[in-house]
């Protein structure tokens, strides 16, 4: 059978092709009836350049040349390709744009203003201390899902979002990620590339703005587009070379991206840094520099002269379907009903096992929970969750940065991702964790095999800096349970707590300290031993709680009483109880 | 001109080809007269398997199957290809082997024992608490240059070493790195791959032991060797597919690696996990598991039956040249003569500028100093060093993990590498920094643009966790100078201090606090304001010193005296002065 296809929305093309192919058809031609006049897109690109220059010059700093190279890419995406509602950017059916090259923030802000999200005048508040239009995008802005500006993170976030749309929300949402060429040297890019092609994320389309110039010099590959192409194709992507300032080229590439059904697409766009900024185009030494006012005036006048004055009656292309909620998965309300099965005086159980059992229980009660593994599921026991909810278990392999980046993308879309790793390897993704914290994303990082108690595997396998790492981040909840019961409860607690959390877990089996019904809370410790005549306070966490209890027993025999606390919540810390206990143990010194 | 070449050492082949090509010759045939009998190499591979099983079974833990897949690779490298002195592994002319897949430690130990570095009996101390044969290799062992076991780091370390041999030591040393297939999912691999091909490191040869199985499941690419090949070739490497258990195949590949002169080589070795371990070969579920004693006995008996009993009179192939010292560059003794040029009351200068000026001064006085940049040299001012010593300036582009990994490799070879980055992006390489600290390598990490004082670039560009990160590492020196003079001095101090150091620097210009002749020391603070009636002690660092001094002035007007300390050395901290000052300011509480 041969079919000539004509569909109203380019959005439906890939779907139609897929269906027709599945019934044995051969696709001959594909056309769509949607288009925006080219000169409208061109004018909008020029406006984006003008706004980028104007706002950075007003601020006296910023990256106008990194914006200018991307003007046509942004214009084509925002005013022709993407389907979204500028007034409801989180809508689950809207296409998503991630500006991985976060230093091009001014053109991101200009694009949303031009789309009607907020008044253009506000662009002139860029980089002011009381403005949410910061030097690099943050989630203070409704249209920014994750903070960017540490390069090489946006693609992994996009992979998480694309996975959500394809695997969990079954939406035809498309995810676009704009990267710089300098940032494509970051290894995390290739972790994301690998995962995206393995999972055939055809709803993901990334663009590299190949303007040849980094901050301080030309990039490694400069304009060697064929090498870029060979690399991305070797990683399983559809790779398309385009002139990044040609609107028809870009439109064609995004059309081709929408039609491929078995792989993600990378658009390799050859551009000029500072394109359109007269006297600055393609020059070195102009990264991260605002134009002075006379230069800006000249540049803007030249840009304004290029405007065609085309009919500006542009309207956003809304998604075909528009479902109301951006929260795609509701939590069931049954999650707190269950209790862990461990018994005081019973078998010893590792805290990692307590976590995994709690997580497996959540598999049934909280459909928001998704687990990401770094090829350690048989040591962290998250294989139990995989058995219970295989569709919500994502194997991230040995690529921790991409795992955390995907978790960031999933968190943005309303999932509660648990990224489960050996604690020592959490260090690999610290820069991602930093941006997750700045964005206050609802992701959960679980580090097992912490501390020296892992023993004979040696120091490279010991997670010793994980507490310093996580506690140094703003508003990060950090729990360190001592036994399997509290680990089970901590798992449920962090699933319910909104915001970034870190759960620290040990490898060895240990005794059960708490009854199944014991209540735990963030910010609350447990006083395990106390008397009216305590002469010292010992605050312990995890495996050290058992050492503290052993010390208590030993000292008891000599008639010395000490107070022993199981800290449980490292951040926030139980300040009141600690001060009160220290007072009681005669050890608190208050100079106020 | 046409030449038939016959040379005595395969080591000289690439050199001869290079020379002959440079005079316009065409190379027709290349032969070498060196060889080891195949059955000797085969027997040694079998012995390595036996020792790996024996030691892990004795320990009751470890990774025998990950050793077994690599037995022929190790045997060919250690007993035919590499030129080294087992009793002087650090010799600058010895070939270098980096076991990036650190969990295969037992076969590394077996290989060195078999080569004569230590008695084979000691292998049975594997993983014992008082043995230096730890579960993953550490630098306690003379033949281990860097600790490994966090996957995906060895290649960058090898890149640093290969760069040293090629660019600084002009030696014909070759660097071999053995990776696992699971670890090749780490993005850092591709950062290293990119740099190595850009710099045509033909003295670098990496091997991937493609045994198809990760820890908890098959790897992403399993045995899709053509995809591996396409990726590595796209990254500019010579990629060779071999049967990893065929000794002739492996010999041929290493020969081909030695002959290529314009690129590094990757040997993609298809192997079987657990190869030769009867009943376990190629099975899932056997990662990181020791065989029980009866199984081990059966496996060892089978292996022993395969020994040909070939003449065991094997001798190590020593390097052609053998220079005595492993310290390849001596420090000049003139570095401390100079002082910084800044004047109290003179122009304001940023601490990053003080660092860069100090570094540029070191360019002339300390030939060990090498600078690595992450495309920020125009903001960190390390471009000054580049001008002074262009051959010792390495541009690492936006790939922080590889930058720190290369610095590790350079430090091993006696250089004093300064890796200079924005402090916020140091987070990207935290796992590498962790292993550098465990290895106590002599590398210097410099983080500029720290703290909120960078201002309008926004929170993603603010390095706020760098102190927590660096101070959480063992024996890491951490300095945080307040003015350009102390930053200049701190730079010289850490260049002279052996071991890992972190230098924290700010972006804004600030006043000069210290005379050029002021002396600074690790572990020593500066008391800037004191009196006999101080009612508070303010300890400040970096930009906050100026705020503390302003507070001092303000309080002086109200007749309140405070003591102000510029901490300078964050780790180690000046415990004695802080306690004494706290006492003097009536604020120290000692319950001892």
HADDOCK unambig.tbl for C-alpha pairs under 7 A between the chains (distance, minus, plus):
assign (segid A and resid 127 and name CA) (segid B and resid 456 and name CA) 5.15 0.50 0.50
assign (segid A and resid 128 and name CA) (segid B and resid 456 and name CA) 6.92 0.50 0.50
assign (segid A and resid 129 and name CA) (segid B and resid 456 and name CA) 7.00 0.50 0.50
assign (segid A and resid 134 and name CA) (segid B and resid 456 and name CA) 6.69 0.50 0.50
assign (segid A and resid 134 and name CA) (segid B and resid 457 and name CA) 6.72 0.50 0.50
assign (segid A and resid 134 and name CA) (segid B and resid 458 and name CA) 5.71 0.50 0.50
assign (segid A and resid 135 and name CA) (segid B and resid 456 and name CA) 5.72 0.50 0.50
assign (segid A and resid 135 and name CA) (segid B and resid 457 and name CA) 4.20 0.50 0.50
assign (segid A and resid 135 and name CA) (segid B and resid 458 and name CA) 5.35 0.50 0.50
assign (segid A and resid 136 and name CA) (segid B and resid 457 and name CA) 6.12 0.50 0.50
assign (segid A and resid 136 and name CA) (segid B and resid 458 and name CA) 5.89 0.50 0.50
assign (segid A and resid 148 and name CA) (segid B and resid 460 and name CA) 6.91 0.50 0.50
assign (segid A and resid 149 and name CA) (segid B and resid 460 and name CA) 5.96 0.50 0.50
assign (segid A and resid 150 and name CA) (segid B and resid 460 and name CA) 6.55 0.50 0.50
assign (segid A and resid 182 and name CA) (segid B and resid 398 and name CA) 6.46 0.50 0.50
assign (segid A and resid 183 and name CA) (segid B and resid 398 and name CA) 6.05 0.50 0.50
assign (segid A and resid 185 and name CA) (segid B and resid 191 and name CA) 6.30 0.50 0.50
assign (segid A and resid 185 and name CA) (segid B and resid 398 and name CA) 5.70 0.50 0.50
assign (segid A and resid 185 and name CA) (segid B and resid 399 and name CA) 5.78 0.50 0.50
assign (segid A and resid 186 and name CA) (segid B and resid 191 and name CA) 6.43 0.50 0.50
assign (segid A and resid 186 and name CA) (segid B and resid 398 and name CA) 6.00 0.50 0.50
assign (segid A and resid 186 and name CA) (segid B and resid 399 and name CA) 4.84 0.50 0.50
assign (segid A and resid 187 and name CA) (segid B and resid 187 and name CA) 3.71 0.50 0.50
assign (segid A and resid 187 and name CA) (segid B and resid 188 and name CA) 4.87 0.50 0.50
assign (segid A and resid 187 and name CA) (segid B and resid 190 and name CA) 5.61 0.50 0.50
assign (segid A and resid 187 and name CA) (segid B and resid 191 and name CA) 5.26 0.50 0.50
assign (segid A and resid 187 and name CA) (segid B and resid 399 and name CA) 6.85 0.50 0.50
assign (segid A and resid 188 and name CA) (segid B and resid 187 and name CA) 4.88 0.50 0.50
assign (segid A and resid 190 and name CA) (segid B and resid 187 and name CA) 5.60 0.50 0.50
assign (segid A and resid 191 and name CA) (segid B and resid 185 and name CA) 6.28 0.50 0.50
assign (segid A and resid 191 and name CA) (segid B and resid 186 and name CA) 6.42 0.50 0.50
assign (segid A and resid 191 and name CA) (segid B and resid 187 and name CA) 5.26 0.50 0.50
assign (segid A and resid 214 and name CA) (segid B and resid 375 and name CA) 6.95 0.50 0.50
assign (segid A and resid 215 and name CA) (segid B and resid 375 and name CA) 6.00 0.50 0.50
assign (segid A and resid 215 and name CA) (segid B and resid 376 and name CA) 6.41 0.50 0.50
assign (segid A and resid 216 and name CA) (segid B and resid 375 and name CA) 5.51 0.50 0.50
assign (segid A and resid 216 and name CA) (segid B and resid 376 and name CA) 5.91 0.50 0.50
assign (segid A and resid 216 and name CA) (segid B and resid 377 and name CA) 6.30 0.50 0.50
assign (segid A and resid 216 and name CA) (segid B and resid 378 and name CA) 5.82 0.50 0.50
assign (segid A and resid 227 and name CA) (segid B and resid 234 and name CA) 6.52 0.50 0.50
assign (segid A and resid 230 and name CA) (segid B and resid 234 and name CA) 5.53 0.50 0.50
assign (segid A and resid 231 and name CA) (segid B and resid 231 and name CA) 6.15 0.50 0.50
assign (segid A and resid 231 and name CA) (segid B and resid 234 and name CA) 5.05 0.50 0.50
assign (segid A and resid 231 and name CA) (segid B and resid 235 and name CA) 6.77 0.50 0.50
assign (segid A and resid 234 and name CA) (segid B and resid 227 and name CA) 6.53 0.50 0.50
assign (segid A and resid 234 and name CA) (segid B and resid 230 and name CA) 5.53 0.50 0.50
assign (segid A and resid 234 and name CA) (segid B and resid 231 and name CA) 5.07 0.50 0.50
assign (segid A and resid 235 and name CA) (segid B and resid 231 and name CA) 6.77 0.50 0.50
assign (segid A and resid 375 and name CA) (segid B and resid 214 and name CA) 6.95 0.50 0.50
assign (segid A and resid 375 and name CA) (segid B and resid 215 and name CA) 6.00 0.50 0.50
assign (segid A and resid 375 and name CA) (segid B and resid 216 and name CA) 5.52 0.50 0.50
assign (segid A and resid 376 and name CA) (segid B and resid 215 and name CA) 6.43 0.50 0.50
assign (segid A and resid 376 and name CA) (segid B and resid 216 and name CA) 5.93 0.50 0.50
assign (segid A and resid 377 and name CA) (segid B and resid 216 and name CA) 6.29 0.50 0.50
assign (segid A and resid 378 and name CA) (segid B and resid 216 and name CA) 5.80 0.50 0.50
assign (segid A and resid 398 and name CA) (segid B and resid 182 and name CA) 6.44 0.50 0.50
assign (segid A and resid 398 and name CA) (segid B and resid 183 and name CA) 6.04 0.50 0.50
assign (segid A and resid 398 and name CA) (segid B and resid 185 and name CA) 5.69 0.50 0.50
assign (segid A and resid 398 and name CA) (segid B and resid 186 and name CA) 5.99 0.50 0.50
assign (segid A and resid 399 and name CA) (segid B and resid 185 and name CA) 5.78 0.50 0.50
assign (segid A and resid 399 and name CA) (segid B and resid 186 and name CA) 4.84 0.50 0.50
assign (segid A and resid 399 and name CA) (segid B and resid 187 and name CA) 6.86 0.50 0.50
assign (segid A and resid 425 and name CA) (segid B and resid 431 and name CA) 6.83 0.50 0.50
assign (segid A and resid 427 and name CA) (segid B and resid 430 and name CA) 5.51 0.50 0.50
assign (segid A and resid 427 and name CA) (segid B and resid 431 and name CA) 4.98 0.50 0.50
assign (segid A and resid 428 and name CA) (segid B and resid 429 and name CA) 6.81 0.50 0.50
assign (segid A and resid 428 and name CA) (segid B and resid 430 and name CA) 6.11 0.50 0.50
assign (segid A and resid 428 and name CA) (segid B and resid 431 and name CA) 4.91 0.50 0.50
assign (segid A and resid 429 and name CA) (segid B and resid 428 and name CA) 6.81 0.50 0.50
assign (segid A and resid 430 and name CA) (segid B and resid 427 and name CA) 5.50 0.50 0.50
assign (segid A and resid 430 and name CA) (segid B and resid 428 and name CA) 6.10 0.50 0.50
assign (segid A and resid 430 and name CA) (segid B and resid 430 and name CA) 6.79 0.50 0.50
assign (segid A and resid 431 and name CA) (segid B and resid 425 and name CA) 6.84 0.50 0.50
assign (segid A and resid 431 and name CA) (segid B and resid 427 and name CA) 4.98 0.50 0.50
assign (segid A and resid 431 and name CA) (segid B and resid 428 and name CA) 4.91 0.50 0.50
assign (segid A and resid 435 and name CA) (segid B and resid 460 and name CA) 6.60 0.50 0.50
assign (segid A and resid 456 and name CA) (segid B and resid 127 and name CA) 5.16 0.50 0.50
assign (segid A and resid 456 and name CA) (segid B and resid 128 and name CA) 6.91 0.50 0.50
assign (segid A and resid 456 and name CA) (segid B and resid 129 and name CA) 7.00 0.50 0.50
assign (segid A and resid 456 and name CA) (segid B and resid 134 and name CA) 6.71 0.50 0.50
assign (segid A and resid 456 and name CA) (segid B and resid 135 and name CA) 5.72 0.50 0.50
assign (segid A and resid 457 and name CA) (segid B and resid 134 and name CA) 6.72 0.50 0.50
assign (segid A and resid 457 and name CA) (segid B and resid 135 and name CA) 4.21 0.50 0.50
assign (segid A and resid 457 and name CA) (segid B and resid 136 and name CA) 6.12 0.50 0.50
assign (segid A and resid 458 and name CA) (segid B and resid 134 and name CA) 5.72 0.50 0.50
assign (segid A and resid 458 and name CA) (segid B and resid 135 and name CA) 5.38 0.50 0.50
assign (segid A and resid 458 and name CA) (segid B and resid 136 and name CA) 5.89 0.50 0.50
assign (segid A and resid 460 and name CA) (segid B and resid 148 and name CA) 6.91 0.50 0.50
assign (segid A and resid 460 and name CA) (segid B and resid 149 and name CA) 5.97 0.50 0.50
assign (segid A and resid 460 and name CA) (segid B and resid 150 and name CA) 6.54 0.50 0.50
assign (segid A and resid 460 and name CA) (segid B and resid 435 and name CA) 6.59 0.50 0.50
assign (segid A and resid 465 and name CA) (segid B and resid 472 and name CA) 5.62 0.50 0.50
assign (segid A and resid 468 and name CA) (segid B and resid 468 and name CA) 5.66 0.50 0.50
assign (segid A and resid 468 and name CA) (segid B and resid 469 and name CA) 6.72 0.50 0.50
assign (segid A and resid 468 and name CA) (segid B and resid 472 and name CA) 6.59 0.50 0.50
assign (segid A and resid 469 and name CA) (segid B and resid 468 and name CA) 6.73 0.50 0.50
assign (segid A and resid 469 and name CA) (segid B and resid 469 and name CA) 6.31 0.50 0.50
assign (segid A and resid 472 and name CA) (segid B and resid 465 and name CA) 5.62 0.50 0.50
assign (segid A and resid 472 and name CA) (segid B and resid 468 and name CA) 6.58 0.50 0.50
assign (segid A and resid 589 and name CA) (segid B and resid 589 and name CA) 6.49 0.50 0.50
